[in-house]
Amino acid sequence: MTNLSSLSVTELADRIAIVRDNIRQITEQATAQSGAADEERNADRLAIQNEELDSLVAEQARRSGK
């Protein structure tokens, strides 16, 4: 992952939007798929995206002083 402190405010907001869209897409794909292997893969992908989103939102909050 990129050093979040090196991102501009706009880049940070863009990354947050991209990760949120990734989460939405993975959720939609999971709904359309079935099988244990698919569920595990989607769960892993969601976990990675959620961790990234948490980091990005935390950096955004840190910058805004919240």
C-alpha positions in Angstrom: 0.0 0.0 0.0 1.1 3.5 -0.7 2.4 5.7 2.1 -0.9 7.5 2.8 0.7 10.6 4.1 2.2 11.2 0.6 -1.3 11.4 -1.0 -2.9 14.7 -1.6 -6.4 15.3 -0.1 -7.9 14.8 -3.5 -6.0 11.6 -4.1 -7.0 10.3 -0.7 -10.7 11.0 -1.4 -10.4 9.3 -4.8 -8.8 6.2 -3.3 -11.6 6.1 -0.7 -14.2 6.2 -3.5 -12.4 3.5 -5.5 -12.1 1.2 -2.5 -15.8 1.7 -1.6 -16.7 0.9 -5.2 -14.5 -2.2 -5.1 -16.3 -3.4 -2.0 -19.7 -2.8 -3.7 -18.5 -4.8 -6.8 -17.2 -7.7 -4.7 -20.5 -7.8 -2.7 -22.4 -7.9 -6.0 -20.2 -10.7 -7.4 -20.6 -12.7 -4.1 -24.3 -12.5 -4.5 -24.1 -13.9 -8.0 -21.7 -16.7 -7.2 -22.1 -19.8 -5.1 -19.7 -22.4 -3.7 -17.4 -22.5 -0.7 -14.3 -21.6 -2.7 -16.0 -18.5 -4.1 -17.2 -17.5 -0.7 -13.8 -17.8 0.8 -12.1 -15.9 -2.0 -14.7 -13.1 -1.8 -14.4 -12.9 2.0 -10.6 -12.6 1.6 -11.0 -9.8 -1.0 -13.5 -8.0 1.2 -11.3 -8.2 4.2 -8.4 -6.7 2.2 -10.5 -3.9 0.8 -12.1 -3.1 4.2 -8.6 -2.9 5.8 -7.5 -0.5 3.1 -10.7 1.6 3.5 -10.1 1.7 7.3 -6.6 3.0 6.8 -7.7 5.6 4.2 -10.5 6.9 6.4 -8.3 7.0 9.4 -5.7 9.1 7.5 -8.5 11.4 6.3 -9.7 11.8 9.9 -6.2 12.4 11.1 -5.8 15.2 8.6 -9.1 16.8 9.4 -8.2 16.7 13.1 -11.0 14.4 14.1 
